[in-house]
Amino acid sequence: MLGSALMRHFTNQDVIGFGSELNITNSLLLASTLNEIKPNIIIHTAAYTDVDGCETNLDKAYAINTIGTQNLVNYCIDKDVLFVYISSTGIYGTSKTDAYTEFSPINPTTVHHKSKYEGEKVVQNHLQKYLILRTGWLYGGDKTLSKNFVYKRFLEASSKDTVYSDNTQIGNPTYVVDFVKQLQLLIENQQYGIFNCVNNAIGISRYDYVKKIVELFDLNCDVKIAPDEMFKRIAPVSHNESAINYKLHLLDLNIMGDWEKSLATYIRQLRDEA
Ligand SMILES: NC(=O)c1ccc[n+]([C@@H]2O[C@H](COP(=O)([O-])OP(=O)(O)OC[C@H]3O[C@@H](n4cnc5c(N)ncnc54)[C@H](OP(=O)(O)O)[C@@H]3O)[C@@H](O)[C@H]2O)c1
């Protein structure tokens, strides 16, 4: 999802994109490919993103999210390459009940977020010229994407009178188009280090998010809070994945919009395509 958004955004630049045919766990393939391309910037968007799947496939989670990152980082050591790692606000885990800043304690609760955080540490321990962007609840891109949360909710709410949604977790619905623009601004401003990078949203649950999706599509469907047992997860996810872009604010570089405005923009685009 994010990789495609980046490719759509940077059309005027000299950008090469890869899918999973460039397997990041294959260190030899990776090294030979990168040695041939000699990139100035690597934006690493590959990950094993199935949070529940990571709980039962621990080796796969660490092999892709941590060792795969190490393989990419190895190429950058001692080279003048900017490395961009996409992390998650989920790595803050349960350390607070309100929105996390970059200075909040880190306490990941799931294998997925632990493996992503280990990936962060690899970047921080070996490189100087890096950006680590912690984001969450990304949406956007093509309708056909299997992970298109917004379009899936549209399809569900179009065919039902009532849909149920979880009210127990808060986070920041974040539009990939806003994210790539923010990333471009950081690169242009030669910023390095760790940044939260989410759309502005305070105390927003999945239930609020789904309600807004249904409203913006003008659907005649009731959105109800799901009973506890309805969305049981394998992964012990934190109830709080919400964050603010504190460092972007301090640097006066925060261009991430309000979540409702960005969601409206994306849904307008989906409706225009229909
Ligand atoms: N989506 C979110 O809400 C969210 C939140 C926080 C952080 N992030 C981070 O944002 C980044 C982009 O996520 P996304 O939402 O765009 O996820 P996505 O749509 O699942 O994309 C992940 C990509 O990684 C590829 N991949 C998996 N294993 C690979 C391997 N061994 N070698 C090379 N490529 C591999 C997948 O290819 P296949 O499909 O072919 O397997 C897929 O194209 C990830 O780092 C993710 O952790 C996402």
The ligand as an ORCA input file, in Angstrom:
! r2SCAN-3c Opt
* xyz 0 1
  N      -0.644     -0.334      7.261
  C      -0.500      0.233      8.448
  O      -1.482      0.591      9.111
  C       0.886      0.465      9.006
  C       0.987      1.001     10.296
  C       2.250      1.235     10.821
  C       3.382      0.945     10.094
  N       3.255      0.416      8.838
  C       4.486      0.108      8.118
  O       4.438      0.744      6.849
  C       5.170     -0.029      5.908
  C       4.294     -0.266      4.698
  O       3.158     -0.999      5.099
  P       1.903     -1.226      4.150
  O       0.722     -0.850      4.924
  O       2.169     -0.625      2.818
  O       1.911     -2.810      4.095
  P       1.647     -3.827      2.914
  O       0.658     -3.271      1.971
  O       1.385     -5.134      3.595
  O       3.039     -3.869      2.196
  C       4.124     -4.604      2.682
  C       4.877     -5.101      1.483
  O       6.028     -5.831      1.947
  C       6.199     -6.903      1.039
  N       7.016     -7.947      1.640
  C       6.677     -8.839      2.610
  N       7.712     -9.662      2.860
  C       8.728     -9.271      2.039
  C      10.045     -9.740      1.821
  N      10.567    -10.772      2.504
  N      10.819     -9.117      0.904
  C      10.318     -8.072      0.203
  N       9.077     -7.590      0.351
  C       8.286     -8.186      1.261
  C       4.783     -7.374      0.749
  O       4.780     -8.132     -0.438
  P       3.686     -9.299     -0.631
  O       2.364     -8.641     -0.541
  O       4.018     -9.833     -1.987
  O       3.934    -10.251      0.490
  C       4.067     -6.044      0.581
  O       4.156     -5.595     -0.744
  C       5.600     -1.297      6.646
  O       6.909     -1.122      7.112
  C       4.648     -1.353      7.825
  O       5.206     -2.040      8.926
  C       2.043      0.173      8.293
*
